[in-house]
Each structure stands twice: as structure tokens, then as C-alpha cells.
Amino acid sequence: MDFRELSYITAIAKYQNITKAAEALYISQPGLSKFLSGLEEELGLRLFDRADRKYIPTYAGQRYLEYAHTILDTKASLDSELADIIKRDIGVLNIGLPNMRCAYVLPKTLPEFNAKYPHVKVNIFEGTSAMIDKRLLDGDIDLAFYSKPHEQNTHIEYETLAREELKVCTCRNHPVKSSARKGHIELCALKDERLILLSPEQRTGQISRYWLKKAGLDLSNSITTNNMPAVMSLTEQGWGVSFIFESHLKWHSPTPEIDTYSFGDGKVMSDFVAAHRKGSYLSSYAREFITIAGKLYA
């Protein structure tokens, strides 16, 4: 067994297709098929079932993959640590960010990071929090920056960089303003309002739905989108009431013309975190990126 063998099997499992896996590995499709057949013959069992041109791991394949991922993660950690030891500062850093965060996090972090580590290539992966978590666990990204989930994944480590408040947002002088007391509003005051909600796969969407359901509000009179600028624009126009983290409002340009209110049991706060796979080694330049990102909220 060697690392190449492990990489080949994990690629087949990831793409569930020999041709796509071969393309990702930059080898020929016949060569990869021959390799898999030879390995299965050597082991005396099948690692994949073939169904509708898909390669689905058998039970033996699943066990093989569990160990393969562990070994490859350990090798990646060793490679990163050795790179630090000999002070190369040459490498690749794969970062995951929700779409809205990219708009203000990257311009504030990449220039400073590049000045310190000009030989480190940074790859950016955007998507919902759920998509980023999957990429993180699959090993496609090294670091993620987002709001900490209510239900934390035991295979992910979260490092808190800041605390931020989730706000109820309305257009200027919306009628619900009369229900507010000292900048705080009870969610029951929104029972007849149209709600503009972010997707349940996004952290803002998860948290806002949790509190709305806790307050017993009917969510049938709502619209769901993945697009934060659209949420802000619709809110400004008075089309509905939304939930937006204060950092999004602070960094959005131009500043949205909306009123904001605290809600819940005082204030609804969330941790903005740097996340990485538990037990994985973080290079010195990955640590530096975390430090730079933390300055945004200092």
C-alpha cells in the first residue's frame, strides 16, 4: 500500500465515476480501471459496487476509505509541519467562506497576507455553511470562516474570533417601530409581517428560524433566498422584515438604509469562528491568516 493507492481509491469514492476520478488525478481512465481491478483481485474482495455507471463503496470499501482518509490527513499534517520546520513558507492554503463574508473579508485579509507570504497560493471556496462544512470534512479546504453552528460537528474545531449580534431589520420608520422598547423588539410583533429569510443551509437562516419557531411564528408568509444583497435591498424597500448579522451591515457598501433591533432573550449573539478539521495540523501561514481575519472584528 502507498499514498498513491489511497489517493486513487478516495478519488473514485468522491466522484463515484472512474472517468471523472481519472481526470481529477491526471491519469488515464483505463489505467485507473486496471489499478482498481488489480487491487480488488489482490485483496480478494470488491471495494466498489458498480450500479448505473456509479461506483458505490461496499462495506469493505467504506472501511478502507475510513482508514485511507485518516492516513492521508496524517500525511498532510506531517507535510505541513515539516514545511514549517525548514521554514519554506511555500505552499497552498485552501479557505472556505460564505458568499456574503467574501465580499468584505477577502479585501481586508488577502493583501496583508500576501505581503507576508508571497509564495503561498490561496484558493477560495465559496458556498453555504453546510457546503463549506462538507468541504472541510472532505479535506478540500484547510480553514473556514463563518458563524459557529448551534449543533457543532465533533470532527471540527472552532476558534472564536469575535462575537456578533443578529438583528431584526426593517425599512426606515416601519410600523413595528412603535412596538420596540429601547432598541429591542419582541418577535410576536412580526406575526403579520412578510419575512425575508436566508436559506436553512446558511447560518443566519438556521439561527433566525430557530428563534422564529421558538416564538411560535408561522413561516408560511416568507420568502427564502441565498442572496444577502437581495435581502438588504428588499428590506430597504419595505417589502419585508429580515434578520442580518451586524457585521454584514457594517461592511456592506453603501450602508443599507434600514432600522435594526435586538430580539430574543436580550440579544441574539453568535461566535464568528475560524474552523478546521479536529486534529489537523495548521501551518504557520494558516495561523497567520486566522490572526489577520481576527483583526476585522478587533
N, C-alpha and C positions, 0 to 999 in steps of 0.2 A: 504494500500500500504506500502511495506517495501523495503529496499535496495536489498534484495534477489530477489524480484519480478522484480525490474528494471534490475538487472543483467541478469536474465533469459531471459527477452524479448530482451535485446540488444545482447545477445549471439545468439539467434535464428536469429535475423536480420543479424548479422555479417556472420554467416556460412550458412544461408538460408537452413539449414538442421537440423532436430531435433536430429539425432544420433550424428552428429559432435558437435553440441552445447552441448549436454548432456555430451559427452566425455570431452569437454573443461571445463565444470562446475563440473566434477567429480560426476555426479548424473546419475541415470538410465534413459534410453530413455523413458520407459513407464511412469516414474514419471514426466518427463518434459512434455510429451504429455498431461498427466492428468492435470498438472498445467495450461497449456495453454488453454485447453478446459474449465476448471473451471473459469479461468479469463475472457475469452470471454463471457461465459454464464453470469457471474456476471455483466459485462459491458453492455451486450445486443448488442454487435456488434463484428465483426471479426477484429482482428488486422493483420492477415496474410491471403493472398490467397494461396491456395495450387495448384501448377502447375508443372507437371513433377518432383514430389518429392522435389520441391523447395518451400520455404516459402517466399513469396514476401509481404512486408508490404502494407496494404491497406492505403487509405488516413488517416483513424483514427490511423492506426499503425504508420504512418510517424509522425503524431503529437505527439503521445505517446512517440516515440523514441526521438524526439527533446527535450521534457521535461526530459526524462529519462537521456539522456547524460548530460544535464545541472545539474541535481540533483547529479548524480554520480561524475561529475567533481568537484562540490562544496564540496561534502563529501571528496573526495581525497585531496583537498586543505586544508580542516579543519583537516583531519588526519595528514597531513604533518606539519601544523602549530602547532598543539598540541604536536607532537613529538618534535619539536624544543623547545617549551616552557618548557617541562620537561627534556630537554637535554638528550634524549635517545641515539641519534646518531646511531640508529639501523634502518635499512630499506633497500629498494631496489631502485636502480637508473637505469632507462632504457634509453640507449643512442643510437641515430641513427647517422651513419656515412657513407658517400660514400665509396665504396670499397678501392679506392686509398688512401683516408685520413687515413683509419685504419692502413695502413702499417707503418706510422710514428707517427700518433697522439697517438695511444694506448701505444706504448713502452715509450713514453715521459710523459704520464699522469697517467696511471694506478698505477705504483709503488709508485709514490709520493702520489696519492690519497689514496691508500690502507694503507700507513703508517699512515695517519692522521685519516682515518675512516675504521679501520679493520673490523667493524661489519656491514658495508654497502655492500650489494651484488650488483655488477654492471653487468647488462645484455647489450650486444652489439647487435644491429640490423644493418646489412649492406644492401646496395642497392643503386639504383639510387636516385637522389634528389627527383624525383617525388614520388617514393615509400616511401621515408622517410617522405615527407610531409603528405602523406596519413596516415601513422602510427602515426604521431604526432597528426593529427586531430582526429584520431580514439581513441586516448588515450593509444595506445600501448607503446609509448615512452614518456619520460618526456622532454628530451633535444635532440637537433640535432645540428651538427656542419657541415657547408658547405658554399658554396659561395652564397651570397644573390641573389635572383632572380630579373630579370628586373621587372616582374609583381608580386608584393608582395601580398600574401594572407592576407586579412583583419582579419582573425582569428588567425594569427600567429604573434608573437612579435619577432623582430630581434635585437640582441645586437651585435654591431660591435666590433670585437676583433682585427682586423688588415685590412690593405689594401694590395692587392697583384695584380701584373700585369700579364695579359695573353700575352704570347709571341708567335710569329710565329717561328717555329722550323724547321731547315733543317739539313742535314748531313754536316760535315765539308767541307768548301770551295765549297758549292753548287753554280751553275752558277748564282742564283738570288742574290748572294752576291754583284755582280757588280752593282746591282740596288739600293743597300742600301746606305743611307746617314746618317752618324753619328749614326749608330745602328738602324735606322728607315727604314722601307720598306713600299712602297705603295702596297696595296693588288692587284691592277691591274697587278703587276709584276708576280702574281701567276696564271694568266689566263690560261696558258698552262701546269700547273703543276698538277700532281696527288695529291689529298688531302686525308689525313687520318683524319677522323672526329670521335669524340665520339658521342654516341647516343644522339638524341634530348631530351631524358629524363634526361640526365646528364647536369649539369650547364655549363660545358665547351663546350659541344655540342651546347647548346642553344645560348650562347654568340658568339661563333665563327660563327655559321650560320647567326646570326643577322648581323654581320659585313660583311660577305661574300656576303650576299644578298644585303646589302646596297651598296656594291661596284659593284654590277651587275655581279658577277662571276657565271658561270654555275657550278652547283654542281654535274652534271651527271658523271664527271670523278673523282669520290671519292669512298672511302670505309668507312663503318661505323662499329665501334666496341665499346664494353663496357670496353675493357681491356686496361688500361693505360700503363702497361709494354710493351704490344704488340705495342702500338703506338710509344713508345720511341725506341724500337728495330727496327721497320720498318723505322723510321726516321733516325736513325744512319746508316742504310744500304743504305740510299739514295733512298728508294722505293717511298717516297712521302714527302709532306710538312704537318706539323701538327700544332696544337695550344695547348699549355700546360701552366698551371699556374706555375709561378716561384717557388712557394713553393714545388710543386711536383718535380721539377728539383733539388732543394736544398737538399731535404731529401731522394731522391732516391739513393740507393746504389747498384752498383757503380754509380758514377755521369755519366750521359749519355754523349757520345762524339758527341755533336751537337752544331750548331751555333744558336743563338737566336736573334730575332729582335723585336723591338717595332712596333706597327702599329696603324692604326686608326687616330683619331684627337689628335696626341701627343702620349699618352699611353692609353691602354685599361685597366682600373683598376676595381677591384671588391672587395666588402667587404667580408671578412671571418667572419661569424657570429655564435653566439650561438642562437638557435631558440627554442621557446616553445609556447604552446598554450596561446593566449591572455587571461589574467585574471586568469590564473592558478597560484597557489602558489608554489614557489620554496623553497625547504628545504635549510637549511644551507649547507648541504653537496653537494647539486646540485649547489649552488652558488660557493662553493669551487672548484668544477670540472671546472666550467667556468673560474675561476681565473687561475687555473693550465694550462688549454688549451691555455689561452691568452698569457702565458709566452713563448710559442713556437715561437710567432711572435714578441716578445718584442725586 
